């Protein structure tokens, strides 16, 4: 019985580690997508400024304020 309990505990631990790894990978993917989205948004704003559509650089200050609040 003791060996059976150890086997069950080991299987539960392995399953737990797999779930943690899966969640970690999912979080990493979400973070990469968010960073890519933010970068794309910043580049489009910079292009608008270069073309003369935007007259100010306030979008640069907005990101610094957001990161400071976190």
PQR file of N, CA, C, O and H, with PARSE charges and radii, in Angstrom:
ATOM      1  N   UNK A   1       0.811  -1.200   0.000 -0.4000 1.5000
ATOM      2  CA  UNK A   1       0.000   0.000   0.000 -0.0000 2.0000
ATOM      3  C   UNK A   1       0.854   1.265   0.000  0.5500 1.7000
ATOM      4  O   UNK A   1       0.509   2.256  -0.642 -0.5500 1.4000
ATOM      5  N   UNK A   2       1.960   1.222   0.718 -0.4000 1.5000
ATOM      6  CA  UNK A   2       2.820   2.395   0.797 -0.0000 2.0000
ATOM      7  C   UNK A   2       3.402   2.722  -0.580  0.5500 1.7000
ATOM      8  O   UNK A   2       3.519   3.894  -0.940 -0.5500 1.4000
ATOM      9  H   UNK A   2       2.240   0.416   1.240  0.4000 1.0000
ATOM     10  N   UNK A   3       3.761   1.706  -1.342 -0.4000 1.5000
ATOM     11  CA  UNK A   3       4.312   1.959  -2.674 -0.0000 2.0000
ATOM     12  C   UNK A   3       3.232   2.505  -3.597  0.5500 1.7000
ATOM     13  O   UNK A   3       3.506   3.338  -4.461 -0.5500 1.4000
ATOM     14  H   UNK A   3       3.666   0.754  -1.050  0.4000 1.0000
ATOM     15  N   UNK A   4       2.015   2.038  -3.412 -0.4000 1.5000
ATOM     16  CA  UNK A   4       0.914   2.538  -4.237 -0.0000 2.0000
ATOM     17  C   UNK A   4       0.644   4.008  -3.938  0.5500 1.7000
ATOM     18  O   UNK A   4       0.413   4.791  -4.860 -0.5500 1.4000
ATOM     19  H   UNK A   4       1.792   1.362  -2.710  0.4000 1.0000
ATOM     20  N   UNK A   5       0.669   4.395  -2.666 -0.4000 1.5000
ATOM     21  CA  UNK A   5       0.468   5.794  -2.290 -0.0000 2.0000
ATOM     22  C   UNK A   5       1.587   6.661  -2.854  0.5500 1.7000
ATOM     23  O   UNK A   5       1.340   7.764  -3.342 -0.5500 1.4000
ATOM     24  H   UNK A   5       0.856   3.759  -1.917  0.4000 1.0000
ATOM     25  N   UNK A   6       2.807   6.162  -2.787 -0.4000 1.5000
ATOM     26  CA  UNK A   6       3.931   6.928  -3.338 -0.0000 2.0000
ATOM     27  C   UNK A   6       3.749   7.118  -4.842  0.5500 1.7000
ATOM     28  O   UNK A   6       4.036   8.187  -5.380 -0.5500 1.4000
ATOM     29  H   UNK A   6       3.007   5.265  -2.392  0.4000 1.0000
ATOM     30  N   UNK A   7       3.281   6.095  -5.499 -0.4000 1.5000
ATOM     31  CA  UNK A   7       3.050   6.189  -6.940 -0.0000 2.0000
ATOM     32  C   UNK A   7       1.971   7.207  -7.268  0.5500 1.7000
ATOM     33  O   UNK A   7       2.101   7.972  -8.224 -0.5500 1.4000
ATOM     34  H   UNK A   7       3.047   5.226  -5.062  0.4000 1.0000
ATOM     35  N   UNK A   8       0.909   7.214  -6.477 -0.4000 1.5000
ATOM     36  CA  UNK A   8      -0.181   8.169  -6.691 -0.0000 2.0000
ATOM     37  C   UNK A   8       0.301   9.587  -6.422  0.5500 1.7000
ATOM     38  O   UNK A   8      -0.010  10.507  -7.179 -0.5500 1.4000
ATOM     39  H   UNK A   8       0.804   6.592  -5.701  0.4000 1.0000
ATOM     40  N   UNK A   9       1.060   9.764  -5.344 -0.4000 1.5000
ATOM     41  CA  UNK A   9       1.583  11.092  -5.015 -0.0000 2.0000
ATOM     42  C   UNK A   9       2.534  11.580  -6.101  0.5500 1.7000
ATOM     43  O   UNK A   9       2.523  12.754  -6.470 -0.5500 1.4000
ATOM     44  H   UNK A   9       1.313   9.017  -4.729  0.4000 1.0000
ATOM     45  N   UNK A  10       3.350  10.672  -6.602 -0.4000 1.5000
ATOM     46  CA  UNK A  10       4.295  11.041  -7.665 -0.0000 2.0000
ATOM     47  C   UNK A  10       3.538  11.462  -8.925  0.5500 1.7000
ATOM     48  O   UNK A  10       3.887  12.454  -9.563 -0.5500 1.4000
ATOM     49  H   UNK A  10       3.359   9.718  -6.302  0.4000 1.0000
ATOM     50  N   UNK A  11       2.511  10.709  -9.273 -0.4000 1.5000
ATOM     51  CA  UNK A  11       1.709  11.034 -10.455 -0.0000 2.0000
ATOM     52  C   UNK A  11       1.020  12.385 -10.291  0.5500 1.7000
ATOM     53  O   UNK A  11       0.954  13.164 -11.242 -0.5500 1.4000
ATOM     54  H   UNK A  11       2.228   9.902  -8.755  0.4000 1.0000
ATOM     55  N   UNK A  12       0.505  12.672  -9.091 -0.4000 1.5000
ATOM     56  CA  UNK A  12      -0.136  13.967  -8.842 -0.0000 2.0000
ATOM     57  C   UNK A  12       0.876  15.098  -8.969  0.5500 1.7000
ATOM     58  O   UNK A  12       0.577  16.149  -9.536 -0.5500 1.4000
ATOM     59  H   UNK A  12       0.559  12.039  -8.319  0.4000 1.0000
ATOM     60  N   UNK A  13       2.066  14.877  -8.441 -0.4000 1.5000
ATOM     61  CA  UNK A  13       3.112  15.910  -8.506 -0.0000 2.0000
ATOM     62  C   UNK A  13       3.531  16.168  -9.947  0.5500 1.7000
ATOM     63  O   UNK A  13       3.733  17.315 -10.345 -0.5500 1.4000
ATOM     64  H   UNK A  13       2.309  14.024  -7.980  0.4000 1.0000
ATOM     65  N   UNK A  14       3.660  15.103 -10.722 -0.4000 1.5000
ATOM     66  CA  UNK A  14       4.023  15.254 -12.131 -0.0000 2.0000
ATOM     67  C   UNK A  14       2.940  16.031 -12.876  0.5500 1.7000
ATOM     68  O   UNK A  14       3.246  16.910 -13.680 -0.5500 1.4000
ATOM     69  H   UNK A  14       3.496  14.171 -10.398  0.4000 1.0000
ATOM     70  N   UNK A  15       1.678  15.707 -12.609 -0.4000 1.5000
ATOM     71  CA  UNK A  15       0.574  16.435 -13.248 -0.0000 2.0000
ATOM     72  C   UNK A  15       0.561  17.897 -12.867  0.5500 1.7000
ATOM     73  O   UNK A  15       0.293  18.768 -13.694 -0.5500 1.4000
ATOM     74  H   UNK A  15       1.429  14.993 -11.955  0.4000 1.0000
ATOM     75  N   UNK A  16       0.854  18.158 -11.600 -0.4000 1.5000
ATOM     76  CA  UNK A  16       0.897  19.539 -11.126 -0.0000 2.0000
ATOM     77  C   UNK A  16       2.017  20.309 -11.832  0.5500 1.7000
ATOM     78  O   UNK A  16       1.816  21.446 -12.257 -0.5500 1.4000
ATOM     79  H   UNK A  16       1.072  17.451 -10.927  0.4000 1.0000
ATOM     80  N   UNK A  17       3.181  19.695 -11.955 -0.4000 1.5000
ATOM     81  CA  UNK A  17       4.296  20.360 -12.633 -0.0000 2.0000
ATOM     82  C   UNK A  17       3.972  20.627 -14.099  0.5500 1.7000
ATOM     83  O   UNK A  17       4.335  21.674 -14.636 -0.5500 1.4000
ATOM     84  H   UNK A  17       3.344  18.771 -11.609  0.4000 1.0000
ATOM     85  N   UNK A  18       3.300  19.696 -14.739 -0.4000 1.5000
ATOM     86  CA  UNK A  18       2.917  19.891 -16.151 -0.0000 2.0000
ATOM     87  C   UNK A  18       1.947  21.053 -16.291  0.5500 1.7000
ATOM     88  O   UNK A  18       2.070  21.872 -17.202 -0.5500 1.4000
ATOM     89  H   UNK A  18       3.005  18.845 -14.303  0.4000 1.0000
ATOM     90  N   UNK A  19       0.984  21.117 -15.384 -0.4000 1.5000
ATOM     91  CA  UNK A  19       0.018  22.235 -15.443 -0.0000 2.0000
ATOM     92  C   UNK A  19       0.717  23.566 -15.220  0.5500 1.7000
ATOM     93  O   UNK A  19       0.414  24.548 -15.897 -0.5500 1.4000
ATOM     94  H   UNK A  19       0.884  20.451 -14.644  0.4000 1.0000
ATOM     95  N   UNK A  20       1.657  23.605 -14.268 -0.4000 1.5000
ATOM     96  CA  UNK A  20       2.398  24.842 -14.009 -0.0000 2.0000
ATOM     97  C   UNK A  20       3.212  25.251 -15.231  0.5500 1.7000
ATOM     98  O   UNK A  20       3.257  26.430 -15.585 -0.5500 1.4000
ATOM     99  H   UNK A  20       1.903  22.807 -13.719  0.4000 1.0000
ATOM    100  N   UNK A  21       3.852  24.281 -15.874 -0.4000 1.5000
ATOM    101  CA  UNK A  21       4.657  24.571 -17.059 -0.0000 2.0000
ATOM    102  C   UNK A  21       3.776  25.100 -18.184  0.5500 1.7000
ATOM    103  O   UNK A  21       4.145  26.051 -18.874 -0.5500 1.4000
ATOM    104  H   UNK A  21       3.815  23.324 -15.587  0.4000 1.0000
ATOM    105  N   UNK A  22       2.622  24.489 -18.364 -0.4000 1.5000
ATOM    106  CA  UNK A  22       1.690  24.919 -19.407 -0.0000 2.0000
ATOM    107  C   UNK A  22       1.214  26.345 -19.146  0.5500 1.7000
ATOM    108  O   UNK A  22       1.158  27.158 -20.069 -0.5500 1.4000
ATOM    109  H   UNK A  22       2.323  23.717 -17.803  0.4000 1.0000
ATOM    110  N   UNK A  23       0.873  26.651 -17.903 -0.4000 1.5000
ATOM    111  CA  UNK A  23       0.427  27.988 -17.542 -0.0000 2.0000
ATOM    112  C   UNK A  23       1.548  29.014 -17.745  0.5500 1.7000
ATOM    113  O   UNK A  23       1.307  30.127 -18.211 -0.5500 1.4000
ATOM    114  H   UNK A  23       0.919  25.991 -17.154  0.4000 1.0000
ATOM    115  N   UNK A  24       2.755  28.627 -17.394 -0.4000 1.5000
ATOM    116  CA  UNK A  24       3.899  29.520 -17.562 -0.0000 2.0000
ATOM    117  C   UNK A  24       4.134  29.842 -19.034  0.5500 1.7000
ATOM    118  O   UNK A  24       4.369  30.996 -19.394 -0.5500 1.4000
ATOM    119  H   UNK A  24       2.951  27.722 -17.016  0.4000 1.0000
ATOM    120  N   UNK A  25       4.070  28.830 -19.873 -0.4000 1.5000
ATOM    121  CA  UNK A  25       4.248  29.051 -21.308 -0.0000 2.0000
ATOM    122  C   UNK A  25       3.162  29.957 -21.861  0.5500 1.7000
ATOM    123  O   UNK A  25       3.434  30.835 -22.680 -0.5500 1.4000
ATOM    124  H   UNK A  25       3.879  27.893 -19.581  0.4000 1.0000
ATOM    125  N   UNK A  26       1.929  29.741 -21.413 -0.4000 1.5000
ATOM    126  CA  UNK A  26       0.810  30.557 -21.874 -0.0000 2.0000
ATOM    127  C   UNK A  26       1.021  32.023 -21.476  0.5500 1.7000
ATOM    128  O   UNK A  26       0.760  32.929 -22.267 -0.5500 1.4000
ATOM    129  H   UNK A  26       1.709  29.027 -20.749  0.4000 1.0000
ATOM    130  N   UNK A  27       1.489  32.246 -20.263 -0.4000 1.5000
ATOM    131  CA  UNK A  27       1.753  33.600 -19.782 -0.0000 2.0000
ATOM    132  C   UNK A  27       2.848  34.260 -20.611  0.5500 1.7000
ATOM    133  O   UNK A  27       2.747  35.437 -20.958 -0.5500 1.4000
ATOM    134  H   UNK A  27       1.701  31.511 -19.620  0.4000 1.0000
ATOM    135  N   UNK A  28       3.894  33.501 -20.928 -0.4000 1.5000
ATOM    136  CA  UNK A  28       4.981  34.043 -21.737 -0.0000 2.0000
ATOM    137  C   UNK A  28       4.490  34.445 -23.121  0.5500 1.7000
ATOM    138  O   UNK A  28       4.869  35.497 -23.636 -0.5500 1.4000
ATOM    139  H   UNK A  28       3.976  32.545 -20.646  0.4000 1.0000
ATOM    140  N   UNK A  29       3.657  33.620 -23.718 -0.4000 1.5000
ATOM    141  CA  UNK A  29       3.126  33.928 -25.044 -0.0000 2.0000
ATOM    142  C   UNK A  29       2.276  35.191 -24.987  0.5500 1.7000
ATOM    143  O   UNK A  29       2.379  36.052 -25.861 -0.5500 1.4000
ATOM    144  H   UNK A  29       3.349  32.766 -23.299  0.4000 1.0000
ATOM    145  N   UNK A  30       1.436  35.303 -23.960 -0.4000 1.5000
ATOM    146  CA  UNK A  30       0.599  36.491 -23.818 -0.0000 2.0000
ATOM    147  C   UNK A  30       1.457  37.744 -23.662  0.5500 1.7000
ATOM    148  O   UNK A  30       1.142  38.784 -24.242 -0.5500 1.4000
ATOM    149  H   UNK A  30       1.352  34.603 -23.250  0.4000 1.0000
ATOM    150  N   UNK A  31       2.533  37.657 -22.888 -0.4000 1.5000
ATOM    151  CA  UNK A  31       3.413  38.804 -22.693 -0.0000 2.0000
ATOM    152  C   UNK A  31       4.101  39.199 -23.988  0.5500 1.7000
ATOM    153  O   UNK A  31       4.228  40.386 -24.289 -0.5500 1.4000
ATOM    154  H   UNK A  31       2.788  36.812 -22.417  0.4000 1.0000
ATOM    155  N   UNK A  32       4.547  38.211 -24.756 -0.4000 1.5000
ATOM    156  CA  UNK A  32       5.191  38.524 -26.043 -0.0000 2.0000
ATOM    157  C   UNK A  32       4.213  39.199 -26.989  0.5500 1.7000
ATOM    158  O   UNK A  32       4.574  40.153 -27.677 -0.5500 1.4000
ATOM    159  H   UNK A  32       4.445  37.247 -24.511  0.4000 1.0000
ATOM    160  N   UNK A  33       2.978  38.712 -27.028 -0.4000 1.5000
ATOM    161  CA  UNK A  33       1.973  39.318 -27.901 -0.0000 2.0000
ATOM    162  C   UNK A  33       1.668  40.744 -27.479  0.5500 1.7000
ATOM    163  O   UNK A  33       1.498  41.623 -28.324 -0.5500 1.4000
ATOM    164  H   UNK A  33       2.686  37.937 -26.469  0.4000 1.0000
ATOM    165  N   UNK A  34       1.600  40.977 -26.172 -0.4000 1.5000
ATOM    166  CA  UNK A  34       1.327  42.323 -25.663 -0.0000 2.0000
ATOM    167  C   UNK A  34       2.472  43.265 -26.021  0.5500 1.7000
ATOM    168  O   UNK A  34       2.237  44.401 -26.435 -0.5500 1.4000
ATOM    169  H   UNK A  34       1.738  40.263 -25.486  0.4000 1.0000
ATOM    170  N   UNK A  35       3.709  42.798 -25.864 -0.4000 1.5000
ATOM    171  CA  UNK A  35       4.853  43.627 -26.195 -0.0000 2.0000
ATOM    172  C   UNK A  35       4.876  43.952 -27.683  0.5500 1.7000
ATOM    173  O   UNK A  35       5.178  45.082 -28.067 -0.5500 1.4000
ATOM    174  H   UNK A  35       3.900  41.876 -25.528  0.4000 1.0000
ATOM    175  N   UNK A  36       4.561  42.973 -28.520 -0.4000 1.5000
ATOM    176  CA  UNK A  36       4.532  43.200 -29.960 -0.0000 2.0000
ATOM    177  C   UNK A  36       3.451  44.214 -30.319  0.5500 1.7000
ATOM    178  O   UNK A  36       3.657  45.073 -31.176 -0.5500 1.4000
ATOM    179  H   UNK A  36       4.315  42.055 -28.208  0.4000 1.0000
ATOM    180  N   UNK A  37       2.304  44.110 -29.661 -0.4000 1.5000
ATOM    181  CA  UNK A  37       1.204  45.042 -29.912 -0.0000 2.0000
ATOM    182  C   UNK A  37       1.601  46.460 -29.508  0.5500 1.7000
ATOM    183  O   UNK A  37       1.346  47.416 -30.242 -0.5500 1.4000
ATOM    184  H   UNK A  37       2.137  43.412 -28.965  0.4000 1.0000
ATOM    185  N   UNK A  38       2.228  46.590 -28.338 -0.4000 1.5000
ATOM    186  CA  UNK A  38       2.665  47.907 -27.871 -0.0000 2.0000
ATOM    187  C   UNK A  38       3.716  48.506 -28.802  0.5500 1.7000
ATOM    188  O   UNK A  38       3.689  49.699 -29.102 -0.5500 1.4000
ATOM    189  H   UNK A  38       2.435  45.814 -27.742  0.4000 1.0000
ATOM    190  N   UNK A  39       4.633  47.668 -29.251 -0.4000 1.5000
ATOM    191  CA  UNK A  39       5.688  48.141 -30.152 -0.0000 2.0000
ATOM    192  C   UNK A  39       5.095  48.625 -31.472  0.5500 1.7000
ATOM    193  O   UNK A  39       5.493  49.666 -31.995 -0.5500 1.4000
ATOM    194  H   UNK A  39       4.654  46.699 -29.007  0.4000 1.0000
ATOM    195  N   UNK A  40       4.138  47.859 -32.006 -0.4000 1.5000
ATOM    196  CA  UNK A  40       3.504  48.241 -33.262 -0.0000 2.0000
ATOM    197  C   UNK A  40       2.761  49.558 -33.111  0.5500 1.7000
ATOM    198  O   UNK A  40       2.812  50.415 -33.993 -0.5500 1.4000
ATOM    199  H   UNK A  40       3.815  47.014 -31.581  0.4000 1.0000
ATOM    200  N   UNK A  41       2.069  49.714 -31.987 -0.4000 1.5000
ATOM    201  CA  UNK A  41       1.330  50.953 -31.736 -0.0000 2.0000
ATOM    202  C   UNK A  41       2.293  52.141 -31.663  0.5500 1.7000
ATOM    203  O   UNK A  41       2.024  53.203 -32.225 -0.5500 1.4000
ATOM    204  H   UNK A  41       2.027  49.018 -31.270  0.4000 1.0000
ATOM    205  N   UNK A  42       3.410  51.953 -30.968 -0.4000 1.5000
ATOM    206  CA  UNK A  42       4.397  53.024 -30.839 -0.0000 2.0000
ATOM    207  C   UNK A  42       4.966  53.396 -32.202  0.5500 1.7000
ATOM    208  O   UNK A  42       5.110  54.579 -32.510 -0.5500 1.4000
ATOM    209  H   UNK A  42       3.628  51.091 -30.511  0.4000 1.0000
ATOM    210  N   UNK A  43       5.289  52.403 -33.017 -0.4000 1.5000
ATOM    211  CA  UNK A  43       5.852  52.681 -34.331 -0.0000 2.0000
ATOM    212  C   UNK A  43       4.864  53.412 -35.231  0.5500 1.7000
ATOM    213  O   UNK A  43       5.260  54.289 -35.998 -0.5500 1.4000
ATOM    214  H   UNK A  43       5.172  51.441 -32.767  0.4000 1.0000
ATOM    215  N   UNK A  44       3.579  53.062 -35.145 -0.4000 1.5000
ATOM    216  CA  UNK A  44       2.593  53.773 -35.961 -0.0000 2.0000
ATOM    217  C   UNK A  44       2.463  55.223 -35.506  0.5500 1.7000
ATOM    218  O   UNK A  44       2.299  56.125 -36.328 -0.5500 1.4000
ATOM    219  H   UNK A  44       3.257  52.350 -34.521  0.4000 1.0000
ATOM    220  N   UNK A  45       2.536  55.444 -34.188 -0.4000 1.5000
ATOM    221  CA  UNK A  45       2.474  56.824 -33.685 -0.0000 2.0000
ATOM    222  C   UNK A  45       3.693  57.630 -34.133  0.5500 1.7000
ATOM    223  O   UNK A  45       3.569  58.803 -34.484 -0.5500 1.4000
ATOM    224  H   UNK A  45       2.670  54.711 -33.521  0.4000 1.0000
ATOM    225  N   UNK A  46       4.854  57.008 -34.122 -0.4000 1.5000
ATOM    226  CA  UNK A  46       6.072  57.692 -34.570 -0.0000 2.0000
ATOM    227  C   UNK A  46       5.963  58.019 -36.055  0.5500 1.7000
ATOM    228  O   UNK A  46       6.346  59.107 -36.486 -0.5500 1.4000
ATOM    229  H   UNK A  46       4.955  56.054 -33.837  0.4000 1.0000
ATOM    230  N   UNK A  47       5.441  57.075 -36.838 -0.4000 1.5000
ATOM    231  CA  UNK A  47       5.275  57.334 -38.272 -0.0000 2.0000
ATOM    232  C   UNK A  47       4.297  58.478 -38.518  0.5500 1.7000
ATOM    233  O   UNK A  47       4.513  59.309 -39.401 -0.5500 1.4000
ATOM    234  H   UNK A  47       5.131  56.191 -36.488  0.4000 1.0000
ATOM    235  N   UNK A  48       3.219  58.517 -37.733 -0.4000 1.5000
ATOM    236  CA  UNK A  48       2.267  59.623 -37.871 -0.0000 2.0000
ATOM    237  C   UNK A  48       2.945  60.947 -37.563  0.5500 1.7000
ATOM    238  O   UNK A  48       2.695  61.943 -38.241 -0.5500 1.4000
ATOM    239  H   UNK A  48       3.044  57.842 -37.016  0.4000 1.0000
ATOM    240  N   UNK A  49       3.799  60.969 -36.551 -0.4000 1.5000
ATOM    241  CA  UNK A  49       4.501  62.199 -36.191 -0.0000 2.0000
ATOM    242  C   UNK A  49       5.453  62.616 -37.317  0.5500 1.7000
ATOM    243  O   UNK A  49       5.533  63.793 -37.669 -0.5500 1.4000
ATOM    244  H   UNK A  49       4.002  60.160 -36.000  0.4000 1.0000
ATOM    245  N   UNK A  50       6.162  61.653 -37.869 -0.4000 1.5000
ATOM    246  CA  UNK A  50       7.104  61.964 -38.951 -0.0000 2.0000
ATOM    247  C   UNK A  50       6.396  62.505 -40.186  0.5500 1.7000
ATOM    248  O   UNK A  50       6.916  63.388 -40.868 -0.5500 1.4000
ATOM    249  H   UNK A  50       6.098  60.697 -37.583  0.4000 1.0000
ATOM    250  N   UNK A  51       5.212  61.976 -40.473 -0.4000 1.5000
ATOM    251  CA  UNK A  51       4.471  62.412 -41.647 -0.0000 2.0000
ATOM    252  C   UNK A  51       3.760  63.734 -41.418  0.5500 1.7000
ATOM    253  O   UNK A  51       3.279  64.358 -42.364 -0.5500 1.4000
ATOM    254  H   UNK A  51       4.789  61.258 -39.919  0.4000 1.0000
ATOM    255  N   UNK A  52       3.693  64.163 -40.158 -0.4000 1.5000
ATOM    256  CA  UNK A  52       3.056  65.432 -39.870 -0.0000 2.0000
ATOM    257  C   UNK A  52       1.608  65.310 -39.441  0.5500 1.7000
ATOM    258  O   UNK A  52       0.947  66.325 -39.225 -0.5500 1.4000
ATOM    259  H   UNK A  52       4.084  63.656 -39.390  0.4000 1.0000
ATOM    260  N   UNK A  53       1.111  64.123 -39.314 -0.4000 1.5000
ATOM    261  CA  UNK A  53      -0.279  63.931 -38.883 -0.0000 2.0000
ATOM    262  C   UNK A  53      -0.405  64.318 -37.416  0.5500 1.7000
ATOM    263  O   UNK A  53      -1.369  64.972 -37.017 -0.5500 1.4000
ATOM    264  H   UNK A  53       1.649  63.298 -39.489  0.4000 1.0000
ATOM    265  N   UNK A  54       0.573  63.911 -36.621 -0.4000 1.5000
ATOM    266  CA  UNK A  54       0.610  64.290 -35.199 -0.0000 2.0000
ATOM    267  C   UNK A  54       1.569  65.460 -35.037  0.5500 1.7000
ATOM    268  O   UNK A  54       2.636  65.494 -35.649 -0.5500 1.4000
ATOM    269  H   UNK A  54       1.356  63.380 -36.945  0.4000 1.0000
ATOM    270  N   UNK A  55       1.178  66.410 -34.212 -0.4000 1.5000
ATOM    271  CA  UNK A  55       2.020  67.577 -33.992 -0.0000 2.0000
ATOM    272  C   UNK A  55       2.776  67.504 -32.665  0.5500 1.7000
ATOM    273  O   UNK A  55       3.717  68.266 -32.445 -0.5500 1.4000
ATOM    274  H   UNK A  55       0.310  66.383 -33.715  0.4000 1.0000
ATOM    275  N   UNK A  56       2.371  66.596 -31.786 -0.4000 1.5000
ATOM    276  CA  UNK A  56       3.000  66.526 -30.472 -0.0000 2.0000
ATOM    277  C   UNK A  56       3.526  65.110 -30.209  0.5500 1.7000
ATOM    278  O   UNK A  56       3.194  64.160 -30.918 -0.5500 1.4000
ATOM    279  H   UNK A  56       1.606  65.977 -31.965  0.4000 1.0000
ATOM    280  N   UNK A  57       4.344  65.007 -29.182 -0.4000 1.5000
ATOM    281  CA  UNK A  57       4.906  63.714 -28.789 -0.0000 2.0000
ATOM    282  C   UNK A  57       4.327  63.243 -27.454  0.5500 1.7000
ATOM    283  O   UNK A  57       5.008  62.572 -26.678 -0.5500 1.4000
ATOM    284  H   UNK A  57       4.613  65.779 -28.607  0.4000 1.0000
ATOM    285  N   UNK A  58       3.084  63.592 -27.196 -0.4000 1.5000
ATOM    286  CA  UNK A  58       2.453  63.237 -25.924 -0.0000 2.0000
ATOM    287  C   UNK A  58       2.314  61.734 -25.739  0.5500 1.7000
ATOM    288  O   UNK A  58       2.258  61.256 -24.606 -0.5500 1.4000
ATOM    289  H   UNK A  58       2.531  64.136 -27.826  0.4000 1.0000
ATOM    290  N   UNK A  59       2.257  60.983 -26.833 -0.4000 1.5000
ATOM    291  CA  UNK A  59       2.114  59.534 -26.706 -0.0000 2.0000
ATOM    292  C   UNK A  59       3.345  58.914 -26.036  0.5500 1.7000
ATOM    293  O   UNK A  59       3.251  57.833 -25.454 -0.5500 1.4000
ATOM    294  H   UNK A  59       2.302  61.371 -27.754  0.4000 1.0000
ATOM    295  N   UNK A  60       4.484  59.582 -26.112 -0.4000 1.5000
ATOM    296  CA  UNK A  60       5.678  59.086 -25.420 -0.0000 2.0000
ATOM    297  C   UNK A  60       5.540  59.243 -23.915  0.5500 1.7000
ATOM    298  O   UNK A  60       5.952  58.362 -23.161 -0.5500 1.4000
ATOM    299  H   UNK A  60       4.560  60.460 -26.584  0.4000 1.0000
ATOM    300  N   UNK A  61       4.971  60.348 -23.472 -0.4000 1.5000
ATOM    301  CA  UNK A  61       4.787  60.577 -22.036 -0.0000 2.0000
ATOM    302  C   UNK A  61       3.731  59.656 -21.453  0.5500 1.7000
ATOM    303  O   UNK A  61       3.849  59.243 -20.299 -0.5500 1.4000
ATOM    304  H   UNK A  61       4.637  61.065 -24.084  0.4000 1.0000
ATOM    305  N   UNK A  62       2.710  59.325 -22.214 -0.4000 1.5000
ATOM    306  CA  UNK A  62       1.638  58.475 -21.733 -0.0000 2.0000
ATOM    307  C   UNK A  62       2.121  57.092 -21.345  0.5500 1.7000
ATOM    308  O   UNK A  62       1.657  56.542 -20.346 -0.5500 1.4000
ATOM    309  H   UNK A  62       2.614  59.661 -23.151  0.4000 1.0000
ATOM    310  N   UNK A  63       3.042  56.514 -22.106 -0.4000 1.5000
ATOM    311  CA  UNK A  63       3.555  55.193 -21.790 -0.0000 2.0000
ATOM    312  C   UNK A  63       4.413  55.203 -20.544  0.5500 1.7000
ATOM    313  O   UNK A  63       4.407  54.234 -19.784 -0.5500 1.4000
ATOM    314  H   UNK A  63       3.419  56.961 -22.917  0.4000 1.0000
ATOM    315  N   UNK A  64       5.152  56.277 -20.317 -0.4000 1.5000
ATOM    316  CA  UNK A  64       5.971  56.366 -19.119 -0.0000 2.0000
ATOM    317  C   UNK A  64       5.101  56.469 -17.876  0.5500 1.7000
ATOM    318  O   UNK A  64       5.420  55.890 -16.837 -0.5500 1.4000
ATOM    319  H   UNK A  64       5.156  57.064 -20.934  0.4000 1.0000
ATOM    320  N   UNK A  65       4.014  57.199 -17.982 -0.4000 1.5000
ATOM    321  CA  UNK A  65       3.105  57.329 -16.845 -0.0000 2.0000
ATOM    322  C   UNK A  65       2.438  55.993 -16.526  0.5500 1.7000
ATOM    323  O   UNK A  65       2.285  55.644 -15.356 -0.5500 1.4000
ATOM    324  H   UNK A  65       3.755  57.669 -18.826  0.4000 1.0000
ATOM    325  N   UNK A  66       2.044  55.250 -17.545 -0.4000 1.5000
ATOM    326  CA  UNK A  66       1.416  53.955 -17.324 -0.0000 2.0000
ATOM    327  C   UNK A  66       2.375  52.994 -16.653  0.5500 1.7000
ATOM    328  O   UNK A  66       1.987  52.283 -15.727 -0.5500 1.4000
ATOM    329  H   UNK A  66       2.168  55.533 -18.496  0.4000 1.0000
ATOM    330  N   UNK A  67       3.618  52.960 -17.103 -0.4000 1.5000
ATOM    331  CA  UNK A  67       4.588  52.038 -16.504 -0.0000 2.0000
ATOM    332  C   UNK A  67       4.940  52.459 -15.081  0.5500 1.7000
ATOM    333  O   UNK A  67       5.260  51.608 -14.251 -0.5500 1.4000
ATOM    334  H   UNK A  67       3.932  53.538 -17.855  0.4000 1.0000
ATOM    335  N   UNK A  68       4.887  53.743 -14.788 -0.4000 1.5000
ATOM    336  CA  UNK A  68       5.171  54.217 -13.448 -0.0000 2.0000
ATOM    337  C   UNK A  68       4.082  53.845 -12.466  0.5500 1.7000
ATOM    338  O   UNK A  68       4.361  53.648 -11.283 -0.5500 1.4000
ATOM    339  H   UNK A  68       4.627  54.434 -15.462  0.4000 1.0000
ATOM    340  N   UNK A  69       2.847  53.745 -12.931 -0.4000 1.5000
ATOM    341  CA  UNK A  69       1.736  53.400 -12.046 -0.0000 2.0000
ATOM    342  C   UNK A  69       1.734  51.927 -11.693  0.5500 1.7000
ATOM    343  O   UNK A  69       1.243  51.554 -10.628 -0.5500 1.4000
ATOM    344  H   UNK A  69       2.621  53.905 -13.892  0.4000 1.0000
ATOM    345  N   UNK A  70       2.263  51.090 -12.546 -0.4000 1.5000
ATOM    346  CA  UNK A  70       2.290  49.651 -12.292 -0.0000 2.0000
ATOM    347  C   UNK A  70       3.285  49.399 -11.213  0.5500 1.7000
ATOM    348  O   UNK A  70       3.490  48.251 -10.819 -0.5500 1.4000
ATOM    349  H   UNK A  70       2.663  51.393 -13.411  0.4000 1.0000
TER
END
